[in-house]
Amino acid sequence: MTTLRAEVTEFLAAQPLKMYLGGRWTESLHGATLETRDPGTGSVIARVSAGDAADVERAVRAGAVAFAQSGWAAMTAKERGVILHRLADLIDQHQEILVEIESLDVGKPRAQAAAFDVPHAAATFRYYADLALRTQPAEPLVVSGFEARRMLVPYGVCGFIFPWNFPFLLVGWGIAPALAAGNTVVIKPAEDTPLSTLYFAKLAEQAGVPAGVINVVTGLGETAGAALARHPGLKRMSFTGSPEVGRQVAEACGRNLVPVKLELGGKGAAIVFEDVDIEAVATALVGAITLNAGQVCCTATRWLVQRKIYDPLVKLAVAALSGMRMGYGANPDTQLGPLVSEKQRARVLDYLDQGVKEGAKLLLDGGTAVVQGYEEGYYVKPALLAGGPGNVCAKEEIFGPVAYVMTFDAEQEALELVNGSAYGLANSVWSGDPERANRVAERLTAGNSWINAHNLFAHGIPYGGCNLSGCGGGVLGEDTFRDYLRAQSIARPLA
Ligand code: NAD
């Protein structure tokens, strides 16, 4: 369907693609494999080794050995920083290859991966490498009668399980702080999208990250993922994905008393007051709900629009959504790619059916889309629904290009509608009145409140969730780096 560059063809040629454990490229011990598909065509891209508990055992052991013996944990922040900067430079140098792989495996438009996913991941390695330089590994404690200090030391092997919507970006967001702090990592990428993580491991090897510091076990969630979550050799666990699986991972970690960070789903809202530039907001919200085909945990899925501007905003949004250019991710004019899998498409279509059955009005139909030349791809048309807050589409995470519009009159009403959600990831407030925008932003119950924008990510601004959207940390902030260092006090009585 599309011509791949030689480097990508070569990368995909050695099937089954091997896992990266202890600095070695290896098939799974039991020889199992899985298929990863191109969502834009429905065809198989590659067979990939499918690890199980035995492979997870090898990976965690390799991580433990590297923590104890590779020198990574004992290096100064500067020494580790040199390697992490080299890794970031290699990501930049291989950006076009990574963009091609990510677009092929996830279905996202190449332009999106090039503008955000890949460069932001590289920048995350630089950010945490530099933050480590500014963190004192030991701090004197002024306590009468003692000579004392507090040390900050890495934990050991940290497990990471990632979802399929931003595979490369999330690896960067997840592991960069852990590595910069001196830990070693075991990564389990999503079975639908393992390719860019494997390519990343090649770059890490090239950058001089010591063997065993980064380990990648590809495989299914219920086998490799579950084995990783319950492994007693982990010192920390980070899970990004659905609340349902997050609960299972947290339970497994709890049994081993392994601290766990959960970055889970969302049902982001946008509160739009009548004093905005209606056209600009309609464009921004349409952009948000179609970014990555709506498969974005924090995106604006519920639009709460003040009554006076409801009709014009909806009219503009319907026109913009209807005009989106849907197509294959590699085509330069594609604005909206396919969903990641047939399973995800079925989930989105099912939600649309349920929502309508429960009384939602379809302002824009949505449904299966057929893209000429790509008839077997997993495309869906954008949809816009309207109705009350009790509808399933207003409450649950759909994870597709489907937005739900509601009206409100008073500020308090909008706040109650948003805070009534079981989730708590991210919301936005749109208003020409900065005082009102700030007041509302502060009163929203979620990890992130954005003003006159949605989907804002910057290094130094923590991004995380509460309630069903997660707990135990977040990413992108200084606190995230600190999460990967444990405190140890050293004291001597001065008698
Ligand atoms: P998912 O929970 O189905 O899977 C996520 C990962 O968990 C995959 O690697 C999967 O293989 C693994 N897994 C599945 N079953 C497992 C088990 N029993 N034990 C251990 N691991 C298991 O999620 P998904 O469908 O891949 O991703 C979509 C979800 O991720 C959405 O809810 C989305 O909102 C969320 N998400 C959250 C963030 C965030 O930062 N908060 C970012 C991206 C995605």
Residues whose N, C-alpha, C, O or C-beta is under 5 A from the ligand:
A	BS01	NAD	I161 F162 P163 W164 K188 P189 A190 E191 G219 L220 G221 E222 G225 A226 A229 T240 G241 S242 P243 V245 Q248 E263 L264 G265 G266 C297 S469
